[in-house]
Amino acid sequence: MGLRAIYADSTVNISELRRSPNSVIEEADNRPVAILNHNHPAAYLVPAQAFEAIMEALEDAELGEIVRQRRSGKTVKVSMDEL
């Protein structure tokens, strides 16, 4: 397996996370932490607020794609009274 990028400024091995999850979260100080297994990133621990923002961005991207797909579709004219 080749080298993989780590998308966090701090890392912790999975054994330390198991031993002391609260201290890992506290030391993260609201920043992502890469969880390493045999010196390779196995997971990321991200603050709840960051995860929620990521999920909202993904939802926005999905909705944007739906809008792009529907732009070329059939349209129906309606008046405001019909709504």
N, C-alpha and C positions, 0 to 999 in steps of 0.2 A: 504494500500500500504506500503510495507517495505522500509527500507532505500536503497537508490541508491547511488552508487559511483559518485563523482563529479570529472571530469577529467580536472580541471583547478585550478590554484592557487588563482584566484580571482572570486568573484561572484557579481552579481547585480540583484536586483529584477526587474521584467518586468516593473513596474511602473516607476522606476528611469530611465530605458532605454528609455521609451517613453518620459519622461520629458527632458532628456538631453543626446541624443545619442552621440553627438560629444565629450562630456566630458568623457563618458564611454570609447569611442574608444581611446582618448588621454591617459587616466589613465591606459589602458590596456598595453600600452608600448610594442606593438608587441607580446603580449602573449594572449593565449585563455582566454575567460571570460565565465563562466557558467551563463546563464540567468535563474533565478529562478521564478517559478510561484507557490505560496503557499509553499515556501521552498523546492520545488523539481525542479531538472533541467528540463527545458522545451526546451532549445536550447543552442547552443554554438556560441559565436561570436569569429571567428578566423581570424587572419590576412590573407589578400589575398594571400601572398606568401606561407603561411602554407597550405592554402586550395588548391592552385595550386600544391604543392608538394604531397599532399594526393591524388589528382586526378591522377597525373602522376604515383604514386605508384600503384594505383588501376588498371590503364590501363596496366602497366607492368605486374601485376599479372594475369590479364585476358589474355594477349598475351602469357604469360608463360604457362597458362593452355591449350591454343589452341595448342601450340607446343607439350606439353606432350600428348595430345590426338592424335595428328597427327603422332607421332613417331611410333606408332604401325600400322599405316595405310599402304596402298599400295604405293610403290615407283616406280618411272619411271626413268630409266637411260637416260640421255641426254649428248651429247657432248657439249663442249663450242661453237662449230660452230653452233649448233642448237639453241643456245640461241640468 
